[in-house]
């Protein structure tokens, strides 16, 4: 049985330091940005790069209050989950 590829999930969210926006993967900050738009572009680019490399990618874009505004998947869509 072939191993199912893992999905690299990149979150664009307000920085926990209170200044700017962070892009994180697996709870680790991978880049910091002054503007939300720039952080979102970085998260989308990282998700696409994961997919282009043969894996699965996802960008989760958060609002200023931390709630999820939008999710974008690259590669096979994840299974539907309630919510």
HTML snippet that shows the backbone in 3Dmol.js (N, CA, C, O; Angstrom):
<script src="https://3Dmol.org/build/3Dmol-min.js"></script>
<div id="view" style="width:600px;height:400px;position:relative"></div>
<script>
const pdb = `
ATOM      1  N   UNK A   1       0.843  -1.169   0.000  1.00  0.00           N
ATOM      2  CA  UNK A   1       0.000   0.000   0.000  1.00  0.00           C
ATOM      3  C   UNK A   1       0.895   1.241   0.000  1.00  0.00           C
ATOM      4  O   UNK A   1       1.839   1.327   0.785  1.00  0.00           O
ATOM      5  N   UNK A   2       0.601   2.195  -0.874  1.00  0.00           N
ATOM      6  CA  UNK A   2       1.398   3.413  -0.971  1.00  0.00           C
ATOM      7  C   UNK A   2       1.150   4.309   0.244  1.00  0.00           C
ATOM      8  O   UNK A   2       0.033   4.414   0.751  1.00  0.00           O
ATOM      9  N   UNK A   3       2.220   4.940   0.685  1.00  0.00           N
ATOM     10  CA  UNK A   3       2.102   5.854   1.827  1.00  0.00           C
ATOM     11  C   UNK A   3       1.392   7.130   1.381  1.00  0.00           C
ATOM     12  O   UNK A   3       1.731   7.712   0.350  1.00  0.00           O
ATOM     13  N   UNK A   4       0.411   7.556   2.162  1.00  0.00           N
ATOM     14  CA  UNK A   4      -0.342   8.764   1.866  1.00  0.00           C
ATOM     15  C   UNK A   4       0.545   9.982   2.159  1.00  0.00           C
ATOM     16  O   UNK A   4       1.105  10.086   3.250  1.00  0.00           O
ATOM     17  N   UNK A   5       0.677  10.904   1.193  1.00  0.00           N
ATOM     18  CA  UNK A   5       1.531  12.072   1.451  1.00  0.00           C
ATOM     19  C   UNK A   5       0.951  12.952   2.554  1.00  0.00           C
ATOM     20  O   UNK A   5      -0.265  13.056   2.713  1.00  0.00           O
ATOM     21  N   UNK A   6       1.831  13.572   3.299  1.00  0.00           N
ATOM     22  CA  UNK A   6       1.384  14.474   4.362  1.00  0.00           C
ATOM     23  C   UNK A   6       1.099  15.845   3.757  1.00  0.00           C
ATOM     24  O   UNK A   6       1.642  16.205   2.713  1.00  0.00           O
ATOM     25  N   UNK A   7       0.250  16.590   4.423  1.00  0.00           N
ATOM     26  CA  UNK A   7      -0.117  17.928   3.965  1.00  0.00           C
ATOM     27  C   UNK A   7       0.648  18.956   4.795  1.00  0.00           C
ATOM     28  O   UNK A   7       0.579  18.946   6.024  1.00  0.00           O
ATOM     29  N   UNK A   8       1.377  19.843   4.116  1.00  0.00           N
ATOM     30  CA  UNK A   8       2.052  20.951   4.775  1.00  0.00           C
ATOM     31  C   UNK A   8       1.051  22.093   4.906  1.00  0.00           C
ATOM     32  O   UNK A   8       0.568  22.620   3.904  1.00  0.00           O
ATOM     33  N   UNK A   9       0.739  22.474   6.148  1.00  0.00           N
ATOM     34  CA  UNK A   9      -0.270  23.499   6.413  1.00  0.00           C
ATOM     35  C   UNK A   9       0.433  24.759   6.911  1.00  0.00           C
ATOM     36  O   UNK A   9       1.165  24.727   7.901  1.00  0.00           O
ATOM     37  N   UNK A  10       0.200  25.871   6.210  1.00  0.00           N
ATOM     38  CA  UNK A  10       0.792  27.155   6.552  1.00  0.00           C
ATOM     39  C   UNK A  10      -0.313  28.103   6.998  1.00  0.00           C
ATOM     40  O   UNK A  10      -1.284  28.319   6.273  1.00  0.00           O
ATOM     41  N   UNK A  11      -0.163  28.665   8.189  1.00  0.00           N
ATOM     42  CA  UNK A  11      -1.144  29.596   8.756  1.00  0.00           C
ATOM     43  C   UNK A  11      -0.612  31.018   8.651  1.00  0.00           C
ATOM     44  O   UNK A  11       0.536  31.287   9.004  1.00  0.00           O
ATOM     45  N   UNK A  12      -1.449  31.922   8.165  1.00  0.00           N
ATOM     46  CA  UNK A  12      -1.161  33.356   8.187  1.00  0.00           C
ATOM     47  C   UNK A  12      -2.063  33.941   9.261  1.00  0.00           C
ATOM     48  O   UNK A  12      -3.285  33.963   9.113  1.00  0.00           O
ATOM     49  N   UNK A  13      -1.445  34.424  10.362  1.00  0.00           N
ATOM     50  CA  UNK A  13      -2.227  34.881  11.516  1.00  0.00           C
ATOM     51  C   UNK A  13      -1.525  36.060  12.184  1.00  0.00           C
ATOM     52  O   UNK A  13      -0.325  36.264  12.002  1.00  0.00           O
ATOM     53  N   UNK A  14      -2.291  36.839  12.965  1.00  0.00           N
ATOM     54  CA  UNK A  14      -1.661  37.936  13.701  1.00  0.00           C
ATOM     55  C   UNK A  14      -0.536  37.397  14.586  1.00  0.00           C
ATOM     56  O   UNK A  14      -0.664  36.332  15.189  1.00  0.00           O
ATOM     57  N   UNK A  15       0.557  38.140  14.653  1.00  0.00           N
ATOM     58  CA  UNK A  15       1.693  37.733  15.464  1.00  0.00           C
ATOM     59  C   UNK A  15       1.319  37.715  16.942  1.00  0.00           C
ATOM     60  O   UNK A  15       0.582  38.581  17.414  1.00  0.00           O
ATOM     61  N   UNK A  16       1.825  36.736  17.661  1.00  0.00           N
ATOM     62  CA  UNK A  16       1.563  36.647  19.103  1.00  0.00           C
ATOM     63  C   UNK A  16       2.277  37.764  19.858  1.00  0.00           C
ATOM     64  O   UNK A  16       1.945  38.042  21.011  1.00  0.00           O
ATOM     65  N   UNK A  17       3.247  38.401  19.223  1.00  0.00           N
ATOM     66  CA  UNK A  17       3.942  39.523  19.863  1.00  0.00           C
ATOM     67  C   UNK A  17       3.117  40.801  19.767  1.00  0.00           C
ATOM     68  O   UNK A  17       3.428  41.798  20.420  1.00  0.00           O
ATOM     69  N   UNK A  18       2.057  40.769  18.946  1.00  0.00           N
ATOM     70  CA  UNK A  18       1.196  41.929  18.797  1.00  0.00           C
ATOM     71  C   UNK A  18       1.603  42.869  17.690  1.00  0.00           C
ATOM     72  O   UNK A  18       0.922  43.863  17.439  1.00  0.00           O
ATOM     73  N   UNK A  19       2.697  42.575  17.024  1.00  0.00           N
ATOM     74  CA  UNK A  19       3.167  43.437  15.934  1.00  0.00           C
ATOM     75  C   UNK A  19       3.255  42.645  14.646  1.00  0.00           C
ATOM     76  O   UNK A  19       4.092  41.751  14.524  1.00  0.00           O
ATOM     77  N   UNK A  20       2.404  42.959  13.685  1.00  0.00           N
ATOM     78  CA  UNK A  20       2.484  42.320  12.383  1.00  0.00           C
ATOM     79  C   UNK A  20       1.792  40.975  12.300  1.00  0.00           C
ATOM     80  O   UNK A  20       0.912  40.650  13.097  1.00  0.00           O
ATOM     81  N   UNK A  21       2.218  40.197  11.305  1.00  0.00           N
ATOM     82  CA  UNK A  21       1.604  38.911  10.973  1.00  0.00           C
ATOM     83  C   UNK A  21       2.685  37.854  10.824  1.00  0.00           C
ATOM     84  O   UNK A  21       3.779  38.137  10.337  1.00  0.00           O
ATOM     85  N   UNK A  22       2.372  36.630  11.247  1.00  0.00           N
ATOM     86  CA  UNK A  22       3.300  35.514  11.128  1.00  0.00           C
ATOM     87  C   UNK A  22       2.738  34.457  10.188  1.00  0.00           C
ATOM     88  O   UNK A  22       1.526  34.262  10.089  1.00  0.00           O
ATOM     89  N   UNK A  23       3.645  33.787   9.509  1.00  0.00           N
ATOM     90  CA  UNK A  23       3.298  32.574   8.765  1.00  0.00           C
ATOM     91  C   UNK A  23       3.954  31.445   9.541  1.00  0.00           C
ATOM     92  O   UNK A  23       5.156  31.479   9.807  1.00  0.00           O
ATOM     93  N   UNK A  24       3.157  30.439   9.906  1.00  0.00           N
ATOM     94  CA  UNK A  24       3.689  29.333  10.694  1.00  0.00           C
ATOM     95  C   UNK A  24       3.330  27.996  10.057  1.00  0.00           C
ATOM     96  O   UNK A  24       2.361  27.870   9.307  1.00  0.00           O
ATOM     97  N   UNK A  25       4.154  27.002  10.388  1.00  0.00           N
ATOM     98  CA  UNK A  25       3.928  25.621   9.956  1.00  0.00           C
ATOM     99  C   UNK A  25       4.223  24.739  11.164  1.00  0.00           C
ATOM    100  O   UNK A  25       5.322  24.782  11.718  1.00  0.00           O
ATOM    101  N   UNK A  26       3.255  23.954  11.561  1.00  0.00           N
ATOM    102  CA  UNK A  26       3.449  23.060  12.708  1.00  0.00           C
ATOM    103  C   UNK A  26       3.739  23.800  14.000  1.00  0.00           C
ATOM    104  O   UNK A  26       4.456  23.286  14.859  1.00  0.00           O
ATOM    105  N   UNK A  27       3.192  25.001  14.153  1.00  0.00           N
ATOM    106  CA  UNK A  27       3.380  25.771  15.370  1.00  0.00           C
ATOM    107  C   UNK A  27       4.657  26.593  15.407  1.00  0.00           C
ATOM    108  O   UNK A  27       4.871  27.357  16.348  1.00  0.00           O
ATOM    109  N   UNK A  28       5.509  26.449  14.398  1.00  0.00           N
ATOM    110  CA  UNK A  28       6.768  27.194  14.331  1.00  0.00           C
ATOM    111  C   UNK A  28       6.643  28.325  13.317  1.00  0.00           C
ATOM    112  O   UNK A  28       6.198  28.100  12.192  1.00  0.00           O
ATOM    113  N   UNK A  29       7.027  29.526  13.699  1.00  0.00           N
ATOM    114  CA  UNK A  29       6.978  30.676  12.792  1.00  0.00           C
ATOM    115  C   UNK A  29       8.055  30.499  11.724  1.00  0.00           C
ATOM    116  O   UNK A  29       9.230  30.303  12.034  1.00  0.00           O
ATOM    117  N   UNK A  30       7.629  30.574  10.450  1.00  0.00           N
ATOM    118  CA  UNK A  30       8.581  30.451   9.343  1.00  0.00           C
ATOM    119  C   UNK A  30       8.881  31.800   8.705  1.00  0.00           C
ATOM    120  O   UNK A  30       9.904  31.945   8.036  1.00  0.00           O
ATOM    121  N   UNK A  31       8.004  32.797   8.899  1.00  0.00           N
ATOM    122  CA  UNK A  31       8.291  34.152   8.418  1.00  0.00           C
ATOM    123  C   UNK A  31       7.404  35.152   9.146  1.00  0.00           C
ATOM    124  O   UNK A  31       6.326  34.810   9.630  1.00  0.00           O
ATOM    125  N   UNK A  32       7.879  36.399   9.215  1.00  0.00           N
ATOM    126  CA  UNK A  32       7.151  37.483   9.881  1.00  0.00           C
ATOM    127  C   UNK A  32       6.964  38.612   8.871  1.00  0.00           C
ATOM    128  O   UNK A  32       7.858  38.903   8.077  1.00  0.00           O
ATOM    129  N   UNK A  33       5.790  39.243   8.910  1.00  0.00           N
ATOM    130  CA  UNK A  33       5.457  40.293   7.942  1.00  0.00           C
ATOM    131  C   UNK A  33       4.781  41.459   8.646  1.00  0.00           C
ATOM    132  O   UNK A  33       4.097  41.275   9.653  1.00  0.00           O
ATOM    133  N   UNK A  34       4.973  42.647   8.117  1.00  0.00           N
ATOM    134  CA  UNK A  34       4.325  43.831   8.691  1.00  0.00           C
ATOM    135  C   UNK A  34       2.864  43.910   8.302  1.00  0.00           C
ATOM    136  O   UNK A  34       2.047  44.423   9.066  1.00  0.00           O
ATOM    137  N   UNK A  35       2.519  43.403   7.109  1.00  0.00           N
ATOM    138  CA  UNK A  35       1.157  43.543   6.601  1.00  0.00           C
ATOM    139  C   UNK A  35       0.487  42.181   6.415  1.00  0.00           C
ATOM    140  O   UNK A  35       1.140  41.194   6.076  1.00  0.00           O
ATOM    141  N   UNK A  36      -0.821  42.148   6.644  1.00  0.00           N
ATOM    142  CA  UNK A  36      -1.610  40.924   6.483  1.00  0.00           C
ATOM    143  C   UNK A  36      -1.519  40.413   5.048  1.00  0.00           C
ATOM    144  O   UNK A  36      -1.330  39.216   4.829  1.00  0.00           O
ATOM    145  N   UNK A  37      -1.650  41.294   4.085  1.00  0.00           N
ATOM    146  CA  UNK A  37      -1.619  40.905   2.669  1.00  0.00           C
ATOM    147  C   UNK A  37      -0.314  40.191   2.311  1.00  0.00           C
ATOM    148  O   UNK A  37      -0.326  39.194   1.589  1.00  0.00           O
ATOM    149  N   UNK A  38       0.791  40.695   2.811  1.00  0.00           N
ATOM    150  CA  UNK A  38       2.093  40.094   2.518  1.00  0.00           C
ATOM    151  C   UNK A  38       2.203  38.708   3.153  1.00  0.00           C
ATOM    152  O   UNK A  38       2.723  37.779   2.535  1.00  0.00           O
ATOM    153  N   UNK A  39       1.714  38.571   4.384  1.00  0.00           N
ATOM    154  CA  UNK A  39       1.752  37.271   5.068  1.00  0.00           C
ATOM    155  C   UNK A  39       0.882  36.250   4.334  1.00  0.00           C
ATOM    156  O   UNK A  39       1.275  35.093   4.185  1.00  0.00           O
ATOM    157  N   UNK A  40      -0.293  36.675   3.879  1.00  0.00           N
ATOM    158  CA  UNK A  40      -1.180  35.765   3.147  1.00  0.00           C
ATOM    159  C   UNK A  40      -0.529  35.292   1.853  1.00  0.00           C
ATOM    160  O   UNK A  40      -0.603  34.113   1.510  1.00  0.00           O
ATOM    161  N   UNK A  41       0.104  36.209   1.143  1.00  0.00           N
ATOM    162  CA  UNK A  41       0.792  35.829  -0.100  1.00  0.00           C
ATOM    163  C   UNK A  41       1.901  34.820   0.183  1.00  0.00           C
ATOM    164  O   UNK A  41       2.098  33.882  -0.589  1.00  0.00           O
ATOM    165  N   UNK A  42       2.625  35.007   1.288  1.00  0.00           N
ATOM    166  CA  UNK A  42       3.698  34.079   1.664  1.00  0.00           C
ATOM    167  C   UNK A  42       3.141  32.700   2.013  1.00  0.00           C
ATOM    168  O   UNK A  42       3.730  31.687   1.637  1.00  0.00           O
ATOM    169  N   UNK A  43       2.019  32.649   2.726  1.00  0.00           N
ATOM    170  CA  UNK A  43       1.408  31.366   3.090  1.00  0.00           C
ATOM    171  C   UNK A  43       0.917  30.628   1.848  1.00  0.00           C
ATOM    172  O   UNK A  43       1.102  29.417   1.726  1.00  0.00           O
ATOM    173  N   UNK A  44       0.293  31.357   0.931  1.00  0.00           N
ATOM    174  CA  UNK A  44      -0.197  30.755  -0.318  1.00  0.00           C
ATOM    175  C   UNK A  44       0.981  30.236  -1.145  1.00  0.00           C
ATOM    176  O   UNK A  44       0.923  29.132  -1.686  1.00  0.00           O
ATOM    177  N   UNK A  45       2.037  31.025  -1.241  1.00  0.00           N
ATOM    178  CA  UNK A  45       3.220  30.615  -2.006  1.00  0.00           C
ATOM    179  C   UNK A  45       3.840  29.351  -1.406  1.00  0.00           C
ATOM    180  O   UNK A  45       4.237  28.443  -2.136  1.00  0.00           O
ATOM    181  N   UNK A  46       3.922  29.297  -0.066  1.00  0.00           N
ATOM    182  CA  UNK A  46       4.494  28.122   0.598  1.00  0.00           C
ATOM    183  C   UNK A  46       3.628  26.875   0.369  1.00  0.00           C
ATOM    184  O   UNK A  46       4.153  25.784   0.148  1.00  0.00           O
ATOM    185  N   UNK A  47       2.295  27.046   0.424  1.00  0.00           N
ATOM    186  CA  UNK A  47       1.398  25.920   0.157  1.00  0.00           C
ATOM    187  C   UNK A  47       1.538  25.406  -1.264  1.00  0.00           C
ATOM    188  O   UNK A  47       1.553  24.198  -1.498  1.00  0.00           O
ATOM    189  N   UNK A  48       1.639  26.327  -2.210  1.00  0.00           N
ATOM    190  CA  UNK A  48       1.843  25.945  -3.615  1.00  0.00           C
ATOM    191  C   UNK A  48       3.178  25.245  -3.814  1.00  0.00           C
ATOM    192  O   UNK A  48       3.269  24.272  -4.561  1.00  0.00           O
ATOM    193  N   UNK A  49       4.204  25.736  -3.152  1.00  0.00           N
ATOM    194  CA  UNK A  49       5.540  25.150  -3.281  1.00  0.00           C
ATOM    195  C   UNK A  49       5.541  23.705  -2.783  1.00  0.00           C
ATOM    196  O   UNK A  49       6.177  22.841  -3.388  1.00  0.00           O
ATOM    197  N   UNK A  50       4.835  23.440  -1.688  1.00  0.00           N
ATOM    198  CA  UNK A  50       4.734  22.069  -1.177  1.00  0.00           C
ATOM    199  C   UNK A  50       4.078  21.160  -2.206  1.00  0.00           C
ATOM    200  O   UNK A  50       4.522  20.033  -2.427  1.00  0.00           O
ATOM    201  N   UNK A  51       3.019  21.660  -2.831  1.00  0.00           N
ATOM    202  CA  UNK A  51       2.320  20.870  -3.852  1.00  0.00           C
ATOM    203  C   UNK A  51       3.196  20.683  -5.084  1.00  0.00           C
ATOM    204  O   UNK A  51       3.264  19.584  -5.635  1.00  0.00           O
ATOM    205  N   UNK A  52       3.860  21.739  -5.516  1.00  0.00           N
ATOM    206  CA  UNK A  52       4.723  21.649  -6.695  1.00  0.00           C
ATOM    207  C   UNK A  52       5.868  20.676  -6.483  1.00  0.00           C
ATOM    208  O   UNK A  52       6.397  20.110  -7.440  1.00  0.00           O
ATOM    209  N   UNK A  53       6.254  20.482  -5.212  1.00  0.00           N
ATOM    210  CA  UNK A  53       7.322  19.539  -4.883  1.00  0.00           C
ATOM    211  C   UNK A  53       6.846  18.103  -4.784  1.00  0.00           C
ATOM    212  O   UNK A  53       7.616  17.220  -4.406  1.00  0.00           O
ATOM    213  N   UNK A  54       5.580  17.854  -5.119  1.00  0.00           N
ATOM    214  CA  UNK A  54       5.049  16.493  -5.115  1.00  0.00           C
ATOM    215  C   UNK A  54       4.238  16.141  -3.889  1.00  0.00           C
ATOM    216  O   UNK A  54       3.738  15.021  -3.782  1.00  0.00           O
ATOM    217  N   UNK A  55       4.099  17.064  -2.969  1.00  0.00           N
ATOM    218  CA  UNK A  55       3.319  16.789  -1.752  1.00  0.00           C
ATOM    219  C   UNK A  55       1.970  17.478  -1.803  1.00  0.00           C
ATOM    220  O   UNK A  55       1.463  17.804  -2.877  1.00  0.00           O
ATOM    221  N   UNK A  56       1.400  17.693  -0.642  1.00  0.00           N
ATOM    222  CA  UNK A  56       0.129  18.383  -0.509  1.00  0.00           C
ATOM    223  C   UNK A  56       0.364  19.652   0.297  1.00  0.00           C
ATOM    224  O   UNK A  56       1.160  19.652   1.235  1.00  0.00           O
ATOM    225  N   UNK A  57      -0.318  20.725  -0.059  1.00  0.00           N
ATOM    226  CA  UNK A  57      -0.143  21.984   0.644  1.00  0.00           C
ATOM    227  C   UNK A  57      -1.477  22.599   1.023  1.00  0.00           C
ATOM    228  O   UNK A  57      -2.514  22.274   0.445  1.00  0.00           O
ATOM    229  N   UNK A  58      -1.435  23.486   1.997  1.00  0.00           N
ATOM    230  CA  UNK A  58      -2.638  24.189   2.423  1.00  0.00           C
ATOM    231  C   UNK A  58      -2.231  25.527   3.029  1.00  0.00           C
ATOM    232  O   UNK A  58      -1.236  25.618   3.747  1.00  0.00           O
ATOM    233  N   UNK A  59      -3.015  26.566   2.731  1.00  0.00           N
ATOM    234  CA  UNK A  59      -2.849  27.878   3.346  1.00  0.00           C
ATOM    235  C   UNK A  59      -4.120  28.184   4.128  1.00  0.00           C
ATOM    236  O   UNK A  59      -5.222  28.137   3.583  1.00  0.00           O
ATOM    237  N   UNK A  60      -3.958  28.496   5.406  1.00  0.00           N
ATOM    238  CA  UNK A  60      -5.082  28.854   6.262  1.00  0.00           C
ATOM    239  C   UNK A  60      -4.903  30.330   6.604  1.00  0.00           C
ATOM    240  O   UNK A  60      -3.945  30.711   7.277  1.00  0.00           O
ATOM    241  N   UNK A  61      -5.840  31.158   6.132  1.00  0.00           N
ATOM    242  CA  UNK A  61      -5.737  32.600   6.289  1.00  0.00           C
ATOM    243  C   UNK A  61      -6.672  33.057   7.402  1.00  0.00           C
ATOM    244  O   UNK A  61      -7.880  32.828   7.340  1.00  0.00           O
ATOM    245  N   UNK A  62      -6.108  33.702   8.419  1.00  0.00           N
ATOM    246  CA  UNK A  62      -6.858  34.123   9.594  1.00  0.00           C
ATOM    247  C   UNK A  62      -7.211  35.606   9.533  1.00  0.00           C
ATOM    248  O   UNK A  62      -6.529  36.397   8.881  1.00  0.00           O
ATOM    249  N   UNK A  63      -8.281  35.960  10.220  1.00  0.00           N
ATOM    250  CA  UNK A  63      -8.669  37.362  10.391  1.00  0.00           C
ATOM    251  C   UNK A  63      -7.845  37.963  11.528  1.00  0.00           C
ATOM    252  O   UNK A  63      -7.106  37.263  12.219  1.00  0.00           O
ATOM    253  N   UNK A  64      -7.990  39.266  11.704  1.00  0.00           N
ATOM    254  CA  UNK A  64      -7.273  39.961  12.775  1.00  0.00           C
ATOM    255  C   UNK A  64      -7.626  39.398  14.160  1.00  0.00           C
ATOM    256  O   UNK A  64      -6.793  39.411  15.067  1.00  0.00           O
ATOM    257  N   UNK A  65      -8.877  38.897  14.322  1.00  0.00           N
ATOM    258  CA  UNK A  65      -9.280  38.345  15.628  1.00  0.00           C
ATOM    259  C   UNK A  65      -8.825  36.891  15.820  1.00  0.00           C
ATOM    260  O   UNK A  65      -9.114  36.280  16.849  1.00  0.00           O
ATOM    261  N   UNK A  66      -8.119  36.345  14.836  1.00  0.00           N
ATOM    262  CA  UNK A  66      -7.571  34.993  14.944  1.00  0.00           C
ATOM    263  C   UNK A  66      -8.444  33.898  14.368  1.00  0.00           C
ATOM    264  O   UNK A  66      -7.979  32.771  14.199  1.00  0.00           O
ATOM    265  N   UNK A  67      -9.719  34.201  14.057  1.00  0.00           N
ATOM    266  CA  UNK A  67     -10.584  33.185  13.467  1.00  0.00           C
ATOM    267  C   UNK A  67     -10.193  32.962  11.997  1.00  0.00           C
ATOM    268  O   UNK A  67      -9.573  33.820  11.369  1.00  0.00           O
ATOM    269  N   UNK A  68     -10.563  31.811  11.474  1.00  0.00           N
ATOM    270  CA  UNK A  68     -10.217  31.474  10.091  1.00  0.00           C
ATOM    271  C   UNK A  68     -11.146  32.197   9.130  1.00  0.00           C
ATOM    272  O   UNK A  68     -12.369  32.130   9.256  1.00  0.00           O
ATOM    273  N   UNK A  69     -10.547  32.887   8.171  1.00  0.00           N
ATOM    274  CA  UNK A  69     -11.293  33.589   7.129  1.00  0.00           C
ATOM    275  C   UNK A  69     -11.419  32.721   5.880  1.00  0.00           C
ATOM    276  O   UNK A  69     -12.459  32.715   5.221  1.00  0.00           O
ATOM    277  N   UNK A  70     -10.353  31.990   5.561  1.00  0.00           N
ATOM    278  CA  UNK A  70     -10.338  31.229   4.312  1.00  0.00           C
ATOM    279  C   UNK A  70      -9.291  30.123   4.394  1.00  0.00           C
ATOM    280  O   UNK A  70      -8.258  30.276   5.047  1.00  0.00           O
ATOM    281  N   UNK A  71      -9.571  29.013   3.724  1.00  0.00           N
ATOM    282  CA  UNK A  71      -8.605  27.922   3.586  1.00  0.00           C
ATOM    283  C   UNK A  71      -8.444  27.614   2.107  1.00  0.00           C
ATOM    284  O   UNK A  71      -9.421  27.578   1.359  1.00  0.00           O
ATOM    285  N   UNK A  72      -7.219  27.396   1.699  1.00  0.00           N
ATOM    286  CA  UNK A  72      -6.933  27.012   0.316  1.00  0.00           C
ATOM    287  C   UNK A  72      -6.090  25.744   0.342  1.00  0.00           C
ATOM    288  O   UNK A  72      -5.077  25.677   1.039  1.00  0.00           O
ATOM    289  N   UNK A  73      -6.512  24.742  -0.419  1.00  0.00           N
ATOM    290  CA  UNK A  73      -5.769  23.488  -0.460  1.00  0.00           C
ATOM    291  C   UNK A  73      -5.147  23.327  -1.830  1.00  0.00           C
ATOM    292  O   UNK A  73      -5.696  23.769  -2.840  1.00  0.00           O
ATOM    293  N   UNK A  74      -3.977  22.679  -1.846  1.00  0.00           N
ATOM    294  CA  UNK A  74      -3.242  22.431  -3.069  1.00  0.00           C
ATOM    295  C   UNK A  74      -2.945  20.944  -3.118  1.00  0.00           C
ATOM    296  O   UNK A  74      -2.285  20.405  -2.230  1.00  0.00           O
ATOM    297  N   UNK A  75      -3.434  20.282  -4.159  1.00  0.00           N
ATOM    298  CA  UNK A  75      -3.357  18.841  -4.250  1.00  0.00           C
ATOM    299  C   UNK A  75      -4.727  18.282  -3.893  1.00  0.00           C
ATOM    300  O   UNK A  75      -5.728  18.994  -3.971  1.00  0.00           O
ATOM    301  N   UNK A  76      -4.776  17.030  -3.507  1.00  0.00           N
ATOM    302  CA  UNK A  76      -6.055  16.399  -3.144  1.00  0.00           C
ATOM    303  C   UNK A  76      -6.670  17.115  -1.965  1.00  0.00           C
ATOM    304  O   UNK A  76      -5.986  17.396  -0.981  1.00  0.00           O
ATOM    305  N   UNK A  77      -7.968  17.416  -2.053  1.00  0.00           N
ATOM    306  CA  UNK A  77      -8.661  18.076  -0.949  1.00  0.00           C
ATOM    307  C   UNK A  77      -8.751  17.150   0.249  1.00  0.00           C
ATOM    308  O   UNK A  77      -8.941  15.945   0.081  1.00  0.00           O
ATOM    309  N   UNK A  78      -8.616  17.694   1.472  1.00  0.00           N
ATOM    310  CA  UNK A  78      -8.766  16.851   2.664  1.00  0.00           C
ATOM    311  C   UNK A  78     -10.199  16.370   2.799  1.00  0.00           C
ATOM    312  O   UNK A  78     -11.119  16.937   2.209  1.00  0.00           O
ATOM    313  N   UNK A  79     -10.378  15.307   3.593  1.00  0.00           N
ATOM    314  CA  UNK A  79     -11.722  14.797   3.828  1.00  0.00           C
ATOM    315  C   UNK A  79     -12.571  15.860   4.491  1.00  0.00           C
ATOM    316  O   UNK A  79     -12.063  16.696   5.238  1.00  0.00           O
ATOM    317  N   UNK A  80     -13.873  15.827   4.215  1.00  0.00           N
ATOM    318  CA  UNK A  80     -14.797  16.788   4.819  1.00  0.00           C
ATOM    319  C   UNK A  80     -14.849  16.555   6.327  1.00  0.00           C
ATOM    320  O   UNK A  80     -14.924  15.417   6.791  1.00  0.00           O
ATOM    321  N   UNK A  81     -14.807  17.638   7.073  1.00  0.00           N
ATOM    322  CA  UNK A  81     -14.931  17.549   8.522  1.00  0.00           C
ATOM    323  C   UNK A  81     -16.041  18.469   8.970  1.00  0.00           C
ATOM    324  O   UNK A  81     -16.280  19.498   8.339  1.00  0.00           O
ATOM    325  N   UNK A  82     -16.731  18.121  10.053  1.00  0.00           N
ATOM    326  CA  UNK A  82     -17.811  18.982  10.516  1.00  0.00           C
ATOM    327  C   UNK A  82     -17.272  20.345  10.942  1.00  0.00           C
ATOM    328  O   UNK A  82     -16.149  20.454  11.432  1.00  0.00           O
ATOM    329  N   UNK A  83     -18.076  21.364  10.751  1.00  0.00           N
ATOM    330  CA  UNK A  83     -17.660  22.677  11.212  1.00  0.00           C
ATOM    331  C   UNK A  83     -17.915  23.668  10.224  1.00  0.00           C
ATOM    332  O   UNK A  83     -17.626  24.845  10.441  1.00  0.00           O
TER     333      UNK A  83
END
`;
const viewer = $3Dmol.createViewer("view");
viewer.addModel(pdb, "pdb");
viewer.setStyle({}, {cartoon: {color: "spectrum"}});
viewer.zoomTo();
viewer.render();
</script>
